[in-house]
Amino acid sequence: MIRATVAQALVRFLAVQEVERDGQRTPFFAGCLGIFGHGNLAGIGQALQQHADLLSYVPARNEQAMVHVATAYARQRNRLGAWACTSSVGPGATNMVTGAALATVNRLPVLLLPGDTFATRAPHPVLQQLEAPHDGNLSVNDAFRPVSRYFERIERPEQLVGAALAAMRVLTDPAETGAVTLALPEDVQTEVVEVPEAFLEPRVWTLFRRPPAPEALARAAARIVAAKRPLVVAGGGTIYSEATAALRALVDATGIPVSETQAGRGALISDHPLSLGAVGATGTAAANRLARDADLVIGVGTRWSDFTTASKSAFQDPGVEFVNINVAALDAVKHSGLAVEADAREALTALTAALQGHQVDPDWRARAARESAAWAQEVARVIAPAADGAPTTQASVVAAVNDAAGERGVVVCAAGSLPGDLHKLWRARDPDGKGYHVEYGFSCMGYEIPGGMGIKLAAPDREVYVMVGDGSYLMLPGDLATAVAERIPIVIVLVDNHGYASIGALSRSVGSHGFGTHYRARANGALPVDNDAGDALAVAALPGTDPAHPDLAANAESLGATVIRCAGVAEVRAALAAARDVRDGPVVVHVEVDRYAGVPSYEGWWDVPVAAVSDSAAVQSARAEYETAREAQRAHVETGR
């Protein structure tokens, strides 16, 4: 038996956990991110200091942001690596709840170690403790329960061994992974525990690839052979299981075209003639047109969010059927599809073999190739720089970043209008699918900068380009200082459109004229809105405050970043080239863009309800359009066979 504090034993345990897949073994934990307070300083903090040679520690500036760093790291590592995150009890802990939800929604492993109130209850109520008059056992850490894949409060030292092993079981399970929370009462962290020597010996967690059940595979192959217009919807699981080569082999062998979700963007390179790009509410014309007519949809590693399914209006063939390849039973049965519970790479490889000699209808394949080529021409049109004197468009900035990233660079984004533009316009060039990293499962504002840090920590050999709007930047700019302190060389393209452009456009579409989405001062007590032409009304501004908007470039400079101010897309391209020479920390490229020059929607629809009763003619018109669009919605229910 080995004698240590609970915190010391836990840190030593985390340091020796390893993960193995396909014969490749690597340490699972890269380190621990954290902010110390009274609830974890003397426990986890002391243990990290004592065992700094075993598990590295990185101080953060914001608890939510550090969870985003850990989540992005796990995604870039295809869920084969993770960080732990520690905070004190109270606001430090609850700040991590949003990050926990994001990790769980996206099925990405992150270990949260929040301090908790005293198990002995001797000093209750302790500093920052929320007391619940109806429940003496409750602490704010119970807020982690609904957003964690596994939750446990370690109230006695003897519980450590079982809790730590249970945490690792979930973290390394591709079907069950997400945020795992071990709440640690601050007194228990410092208490003595005796653990078996084997608990602190290196432990390997092998991720065996689950093959498809033979009968499920045979049924899936039969459906594909019988289909006249099959379509693949590739999700994030395709990339996490490193199945992009297997997907391409299936496409080349059969001629089945491929569309992609946000998490699956880049599963097939854009130059492939059967690559249709993004599907759904932020989809391309090519993907959405073929989705409308497909009679068989093969979902690979997707959880079928409403953006992907365009609120169940994308697939309009009356007899459309689904085959769902997924490691998670929850996702495999969606749309009443044929569930093929399996690792994506194993299933696609087996499916290609089972379909040997089969080719899709030549007309369907030819149509897909035409739509793909036409879409490439449409992208070229949309991303073209604005005419001389015209405002810079966001689409042209996306193109500049796309070119700078090349094949190996990674773009990261999360919220606002940028994810929709990226989903449609990005030309994926990395055959491994790791060049596109848009967090859209939770679409969390503020994810971008810490997300870029996590990607760079996971893939130091890749250039990382963070694209962030001004609204999302203002949510979590503080960890830019962490990137400076840790000398993490990422390029942050700060696209400034003076407000919440995405929601502003959505507001206009439902007849609300962009209400509450401008960064402008009130005029005579009134909030700024847009007119029917989509322009900001003059009443929105006061003299000298048009717009009432902070100098974000100066803010980034104050946090220690190298900042390059750009007046147009040509200067953005030059700044991106210059940023490659800065290797000792982050570079911020700031550019203002036209708030109203959006990328069109391409035959996708998203169910956003419009007020059924209103005095506004614009709202009444939007409601009528909504009622018409909603008629295309359907529930996909197949008979069991």
MIVEX-286583 format. One line per 8 residues: number of its first residue (from 1); their letters; for each residue x, y, z of C-alpha. Coordinates in steps of 0.001 Angstrom, whole numbers. Example, Ala and Ser with C-alpha at 12.3 -4.5 7.8 and 13.67 -1.06 7.14 Angstrom:
BEGIN
1) AS) 12300 -4500 7800  13670 -1060 7140
This chain:
BEGIN
1) MIRATVAQ) 0 0 0  1111 3558 -736  294 6401 1644  -499 9866 232  -3129 12556 339  -6203 11996 -1811  -5081 14781 -4145  -1533 13439 -4412
9) ALVRFLAV) -2757 9940 -5186  -5170 11255 -7802  -2495 13321 -9563  -114 10342 -9592  -2906 8138 -10979  -3723 10561 -13795  -60 10850 -14758  294 7119 -15554
17) QEVERDGQ) -2902 6545 -17556  -2301 5532 -21170  -4561 4905 -24139  -4014 2526 -27033  -5691 2150 -30408  -4427 231 -33429  -1310 -722 -31490  -300 2905 -30817
25) RTPFFAGC) 49 3759 -27138  253 7316 -25778  -228 9043 -22410  -3869 10010 -21990  -3493 13177 -19913  -1360 16026 -21246  -1628 17898 -17956  -3954 19906 -15739
33) LGIFGHGN) -5339 23386 -16369  -6556 25286 -13375  -7250 28307 -11235  -6677 27957 -7509  -8871 29123 -4675  -9398 28047 -1089  -11256 24953 -2283  -8376 23358 -4227
41) LAGIGQAL) -5159 25237 -3414  -4031 23092 -478  -5239 19848 -2059  -4956 19517 -5828  -2750 22611 -6021  -197 21258 -3570  -263 17864 -5270  378 19374 -8710
49) QQHADLLS) 3283 21359 -7298  4772 18316 -5582  4403 16116 -8679  5189 18696 -11368  7590 16202 -12920  4699 13776 -13488  1800 16000 -14611  2290 19499 -16006
57) YVPARNEQ) 164 22375 -14751  -947 25387 -16815  -2593 28348 -15014  -5639 29754 -16783  -7464 33096 -16626  -11032 31845 -16891  -12528 28533 -15792  -14898 28172 -18731
65) AMVHVATA) -12089 28930 -21159  -9765 26310 -19714  -12412 23624 -20238  -12658 24780 -23858  -8881 24391 -24190  -9182 20822 -22914  -12122 20029 -25179  -10440 21320 -28327
73) YARQRNRL) -7320 19347 -27442  -9370 16153 -27147  -11067 16757 -30485  -7797 17420 -32288  -6418 14210 -30769  -9458 12248 -31993  -10466 11645 -28351  -7189 9827 -27638
81) GAWACTSS) -5943 12480 -25220  -7322 14824 -22581  -6606 17471 -19970  -7880 17695 -16431  -9293 21017 -15202  -9432 22124 -11581  -11128 25017 -9824  -12224 26036 -6368
89) VGPGATNM) -15748 25468 -5107  -18275 28203 -5854  -18134 30529 -8875  -14940 28893 -10113  -16722 25576 -10296  -19946 26868 -11823  -17938 28735 -14447  -16911 25298 -15738
97) VTGAALAT) -20494 24091 -16235  -20819 25642 -19690  -17574 24027 -20759  -18779 20702 -19403  -21979 20923 -21438  -20008 21695 -24582  -17723 18687 -24089  -20630 16340 -23407
105) VNRLPVLL) -22722 17546 -26347  -19743 17013 -28647  -18838 13598 -27125  -15335 14769 -26166  -13443 13681 -23041  -12492 16204 -20380  -11941 15583 -16663  -13250 18228 -14250
113) LPGDTFAT) -11950 18377 -10688  -13908 21108 -8902  -13348 21654 -5219  -16403 21075 -3049  -17655 22072 387  -16311 20332 3474  -17375 16708 3793  -17233 17094 7583
121) RAPHPVLQ) -19470 20192 7369  -17521 21586 10290  -17118 25154 8935  -20420 25335 7091  -21354 27613 5437  -17879 27918 3993  -16861 30868 1823  -18725 30832 -1529
129) QLEAPHDG) -21075 28064 -400  -24659 28146 -1625  -26973 26721 1044  -30126 24920 -64  -32808 24984 2636  -34464 21869 1178  -31352 19687 769  -28463 19495 3205
137) NLSVNDAF) -26316 17440 803  -26570 19846 -2130  -23691 21985 -3382  -23311 24062 -6540  -21361 21159 -8010  -24620 19284 -8411  -25113 21573 -11410  -22572 19352 -13163
145) RPVSRYFE) -24847 16303 -12999  -26970 17010 -16096  -23969 18087 -18196  -21590 15265 -17240  -21407 11756 -18631  -20217 10658 -15193  -20439 12454 -11860  -19189 11462 -8437
153) RIERPEQL) -18508 13319 -5215  -15613 11729 -3314  -16742 12180 289  -14292 9734 1874  -10674 8905 951  -11581 5247 459  -13806 6177 -2486  -10897 7486 -4579
161) VGAALAAM) -9830 4246 -6265  -13279 3290 -7512  -14112 6835 -8600  -10876 7295 -10547  -11282 4003 -12394  -14922 4763 -13203  -13889 8161 -14554  -11333 6588 -16880
169) RVLTDPAE) -13840 4009 -18097  -16131 6775 -19347  -13393 9081 -20644  -11980 6346 -22881  -15302 4963 -24137  -15982 6443 -27615  -19724 5893 -27237  -20073 7256 -23698
177) TGAVTLAL) -17388 9907 -23425  -17912 13540 -22514  -17311 15603 -19398  -16488 13569 -16301  -16762 15362 -12971  -15114 14241 -9742  -16187 16728 -7078  -13543 16925 -4347
185) PEDVQTEV) -14475 18320 -912  -11639 20573 112  -10974 18731 3354  -11014 15285 1711  -8421 16413 -846  -5896 16873 1940  -6693 13715 3939  -4540 10598 3987
193) VEVPEAFL) -5456 7623 1847  -3749 4270 1410  -3996 2901 -2115  -2702 -351 -3630  584 -38 -5488  -1156 -1262 -8646  -3391 1826 -8571  -369 4023 -9272
201) EPRVWTLF) 1254 1762 -11853  890 2586 -15580  -2495 1443 -16845  -3390 1041 -20516  -6948 1604 -21702  -7288 -97 -25069  -9898 1250 -27451  -10892 -1792 -29443
209) RRPPAPEA) -12604 -997 -32720  -16111 -2411 -32674  -16935 -4313 -35890  -20453 -4216 -37322  -22763 -7139 -36619  -22758 -9341 -39754  -26541 -9219 -40106  -26645 -5439 -39716
217) LARAAARI) -23904 -5115 -42317  -25754 -7398 -44730  -28971 -5404 -44319  -27126 -2126 -44857  -25489 -3447 -48023  -28856 -4677 -49300  -30413 -1242 -48775  -27578 422 -50667
225) VAAKRPLV) -27833 -2018 -53576  -31579 -1427 -53777  -31269 2374 -53607  -31268 4521 -56717  -30148 7754 -55061  -27992 7066 -51961  -26236 9865 -50075  -23671 9791 -47248
233) VAGGGTIY) -23928 12308 -44405  -20512 12221 -42729  -20370 13388 -39117  -17629 13940 -36584  -17362 10242 -35793  -15928 9695 -39269  -12950 11873 -38369  -12565 10780 -34729
241) SEATAALR) -12294 7140 -35814  -9753 8095 -38507  -12087 6744 -41176  -11572 9372 -43888  -9510 7026 -46093  -12120 4295 -45654  -14861 6755 -46626  -12996 7767 -49766
249) ALVDATGI) -12475 4116 -50684  -16230 3499 -50399  -17005 6567 -52517  -14465 5673 -55195  -15722 2095 -55358  -19458 2818 -55459  -19926 6401 -56612  -22027 7396 -53579
257) PVSETQAG) -21800 11190 -53064  -20892 12660 -49666  -22264 15577 -47675  -20967 16671 -44276  -22084 18022 -40915  -20154 20743 -39086  -18161 18183 -37073  -17685 16047 -40186
265) RGALISDH) -16600 18878 -42481  -13526 17744 -44378  -14257 14017 -44115  -13852 14050 -47907  -11619 16661 -49511  -13503 19335 -51421  -11726 18647 -54705  -13182 15140 -54893
273) PLSLGAVG) -15813 15132 -57650  -18370 13500 -55340  -17799 15899 -52432  -20917 18028 -51984  -19744 19858 -48846  -21980 21058 -46050  -25528 19792 -45601  -28502 21219 -43736
281) ATGTAAAN) -29466 24703 -42637  -25934 25974 -43322  -25476 23652 -46268  -24420 24048 -49886  -26740 24052 -52867  -25115 20831 -54057  -25630 18901 -50819  -29118 20187 -50102
289) RLARDADL) -30401 19452 -53598  -29207 15858 -53482  -30426 15478 -49899  -33903 16537 -51030  -34049 13718 -53607  -32057 10967 -51870  -33949 7716 -51310  -31305 6334 -48897
297) VIGVGTRW) -29281 8404 -46435  -26216 6789 -44848  -25289 8644 -41664  -21716 7981 -40541  -20843 9171 -37036  -23509 11886 -36887  -25978 12613 -34109  -28454 14169 -36559
305) SDFTTASK) -28797 17629 -35058  -31519 19831 -36503  -28983 21844 -38497  -27850 18646 -40197  -31379 17496 -40832  -32612 21031 -41540  -35304 20516 -38916  -36401 17311 -40633
313) SAFQDPGV) -37182 19048 -43900  -34017 18241 -45864  -34931 14724 -46989  -38097 14881 -49050  -38234 11591 -50953  -41502 9931 -49818  -39827 6582 -49221  -36480 7792 -47890
321) EFVNINVA) -34696 5332 -45595  -31721 5695 -43264  -28686 3609 -42381  -26938 4930 -39273  -23347 3869 -38583  -22430 4948 -35062  -20693 3664 -31930  -23470 5182 -29791
329) ALDAVKHS) -26825 3400 -29676  -28610 6704 -29008  -27499 8095 -32361  -27669 4849 -34334  -31452 4562 -33960  -32385 8136 -34894  -34837 8650 -37781  -35874 5020 -37164
337) GLAVEADA) -32939 4047 -39349  -31176 718 -39616  -28739 812 -36693  -25214 -341 -37447  -23496 29 -34092  -19839 -21 -35000  -16625 1909 -35309  -16892 4054 -38437
345) REALTALT) -13654 2837 -40006  -14486 -806 -39424  -18013 -410 -40769  -17013 1522 -43884  -14246 -947 -44711  -16601 -3896 -44285  -19314 -2148 -46280  -16944 -1497 -49188
353) AALQGHQV) -16069 -5185 -49281  -19729 -6218 -49093  -20559 -3890 -52002  -17746 -5105 -54245  -18730 -4569 -57862  -21748 -2400 -57048  -22056 1050 -58616  -24737 3657 -58057
361) DPDWRARA) -26992 4713 -60903  -24773 6560 -63441  -27253 9438 -63705  -27138 10008 -59919  -23346 9968 -59902  -23196 12346 -62860  -25671 14682 -61229  -23589 14750 -58046
369) ARESAAWA) -20463 15584 -60021  -22250 18424 -61847  -23610 19874 -58615  -20174 19637 -56988  -18511 21469 -59878  -21246 24112 -59946  -20829 24663 -56220  -17086 25261 -56608
377) QEVARVIA) -17931 28005 -59106  -20467 29513 -56705  -17863 29591 -53924  -15471 31424 -56231  -18172 34004 -56914  -19085 34555 -53256  -15540 34853 -51923  -14379 37342 -54563
385) PAADGAPT) -13058 40560 -52979  -15436 43490 -52884  -15155 46187 -55533  -12859 49118 -54854  -14346 51343 -52197  -16898 48753 -51079  -16780 47344 -47532  -14791 44142 -46963
393) TQASVVAA) -16944 41025 -46921  -16618 38288 -44348  -16632 35694 -47146  -13479 37176 -48666  -11754 37007 -45277  -12734 33332 -44990  -11104 32751 -48391  -7908 34480 -47260
401) VNDAAGER) -7680 32268 -44185  -8493 29184 -46279  -5573 29938 -48597  -3201 30682 -45721  -4126 27426 -43979  -3365 25298 -47028  -3562 21561 -46438  -2118 21346 -42924
409) GVVVCAAG) -3473 24465 -41233  -6479 24286 -38899  -9319 26794 -38758  -11264 27050 -35496  -14567 28818 -34895  -17705 28355 -32820  -20420 30991 -32906  -22026 33832 -34796
417) SLPGDLHK) -22282 34146 -38570  -18801 32741 -39217  -19662 29037 -38659  -22366 29132 -41320  -20055 30868 -43796  -17211 28477 -43025  -19454 25412 -43316  -20505 26477 -46810
425) LWRARDPD) -17370 28139 -48186  -14383 26315 -46688  -12465 24221 -49201  -11261 21194 -47239  -7782 20068 -48281  -6516 17838 -45459  -7207 14158 -46316  -7303 13358 -42575
433) GKGYHVEY) -10137 15843 -41998  -8261 17742 -39264  -8120 21141 -40976  -11647 22212 -40011  -12558 22629 -36340  -15891 24406 -35850  -17593 23730 -32523  -21261 23765 -33428
441) GFSCMGYE) -22692 21126 -31152  -23121 23762 -28423  -22143 26767 -30578  -20560 28385 -27560  -19540 32008 -27827  -16025 32500 -26489  -14789 29034 -27466  -12594 30220 -30308
449) IPGGMGIK) -9434 31531 -28614  -9140 28787 -25954  -10143 26273 -28629  -7257 27442 -30794  -4909 27048 -27841  -6069 23480 -27273  -5608 22591 -30942  -2076 24006 -30981
457) LAAPDREV) -1175 22086 -27815  -2460 18909 -29465  -866 19551 -32860  2160 21839 -32479  3244 21042 -36046  117 22653 -37538  -652 26331 -38030  -3837 27282 -36168
465) YVMVGDGS) -6140 30043 -37418  -8827 31227 -35017  -11724 33027 -36685  -13777 34951 -34155  -16390 37672 -34429  -16407 40706 -32171  -19391 39419 -30179  -17759 36100 -29387
473) YLMLPGDL) -14384 37752 -28737  -15898 39950 -26043  -17236 36886 -24216  -13841 35359 -23314  -10866 37500 -24360  -8995 36947 -21072  -7310 33704 -22032  -5502 35538 -24782
481) ATAVAERI) -3248 36473 -21866  -2757 32750 -21171  -1688 32207 -24786  788 35071 -24360  2142 33698 -21071  2486 30165 -22444  3880 31467 -25768  1291 29597 -27827
489) PIVIVLVD) 1667 30737 -31470  -1843 30921 -32884  -3228 33410 -35397  -6503 35045 -34362  -8475 36668 -37163  -10797 39079 -35368  -13671 39862 -37721  -15383 42994 -36468
497) NHGYASIG) -18938 43695 -37676  -20049 45805 -34694  -22589 43513 -33155  -24249 40144 -33273  -24437 39743 -37044  -25787 36203 -37123  -28665 36856 -34751  -29189 40236 -36392
505) ALSRSVGS) -29844 38495 -39706  -32079 35942 -38014  -33961 38770 -36289  -34565 40476 -39621  -35802 37200 -41101  -38526 36937 -38428  -39541 40590 -38795  -37747 42003 -35745
513) HGFGTHYR) -35332 44343 -37560  -32179 43312 -35702  -33518 44430 -32322  -30910 44064 -29556  -28079 42962 -31846  -26134 46205 -32456  -23140 47605 -30605  -24508 51132 -30792
521) ARANGALP) -25534 53718 -28253  -29172 54443 -27510  -30739 57493 -29094  -33463 59157 -27046  -33761 55966 -25022  -34355 53765 -28091  -32311 50693 -28981  -30946 50605 -32543
529) VDNDAGDA) -32743 48522 -35180  -32454 47994 -38963  -34789 49162 -41661  -36350 46849 -44220  -33359 47263 -46533  -31117 45819 -43864  -29327 49050 -42990  -28854 50527 -39547
537) LAVAALPG) -31305 53346 -38897  -29787 56749 -38242  -31719 57012 -34996  -29490 54258 -33662  -26466 56480 -33159  -25512 59492 -31110  -22965 62032 -32405  -19466 60679 -31944
545) TDPAHPDL) -20655 57235 -30925  -21438 55613 -34268  -20901 52860 -33401  -20497 52694 -29633  -17959 49925 -29953  -14724 49189 -28086  -11354 49186 -29821  -10866 45431 -29850
553) AANAESLG) -7451 45633 -31448  -6270 47831 -28586  -7807 45387 -26133  -5832 42507 -27664  -2651 44611 -27496  -3286 45296 -23825  -3364 41548 -23189  86 41158 -24738
561) ATVIRCAG) -717 39906 -28233  950 41091 -31397  -1770 42951 -33331  -1988 43768 -37044  -4771 46157 -38084  -6096 45611 -41600  -8213 47852 -43806  -9223 45230 -46368
569) VAEVRAAL) -8775 41670 -47519  -5471 42378 -49326  -4030 43596 -46038  -5476 40528 -44285  -3606 38275 -46704  -366 40172 -46080  -924 40016 -42308  -1503 36251 -42418
577) AAARDVRD) 1780 35832 -44281  3611 38031 -41760  2065 36157 -38813  3928 32978 -39787  7160 34592 -38629  5860 35206 -35087  6576 32041 -33098  6635 33292 -29490
585) GPVVVHVE) 2924 33947 -28950  -421 34834 -30514  -971 37248 -33374  -4303 39060 -33750  -5309 40162 -37249  -8118 42713 -36910  -10401 43623 -39815  -13787 45333 -40046
593) VDRYAGVP) -16334 43767 -42405  -19728 44608 -43836  -22377 43525 -41333  -24995 43034 -44035  -23019 41252 -46774  -23988 37728 -45798  -23583 34439 -47635  -26903 33269 -49117
601) SYEGWWDV) -28865 30319 -47810  -28909 27445 -50252  -32225 25619 -50072  -31861 24731 -46399  -34356 25695 -43708  -34133 25920 -39930  -37186 25846 -37673  -37152 29162 -35788
609) PVAAVSDS) -40721 29967 -34689  -42215 33356 -35535  -44791 35117 -33372  -48290 34033 -34380  -49811 37372 -33315  -48176 40730 -33931  -48996 44335 -34898  -45930 44372 -37159
617) AAVQSARA) -46495 43772 -40862  -42946 42391 -41102  -43660 39816 -38397  -46978 38893 -40004  -45232 38300 -43334  -42493 36253 -41680  -45122 34133 -39904  -46833 33365 -43198
625) EYETAREA) -43520 32271 -44717  -42825 30175 -41625  -46146 28354 -41874  -45458 27548 -45522  -41932 26293 -44832  -43085 24158 -41920  -45300 22132 -44237  -42161 20368 -45497
633) QRAHVETG) -41340 18990 -42036  -41810 15285 -41513  -41094 12597 -38966  -38926 9823 -40368  -40521 6589 -39147  -39691 3316 -40839  -41411 7 -40336  -39248 -2601 -38626
641) R) -37583 -4868 -41149
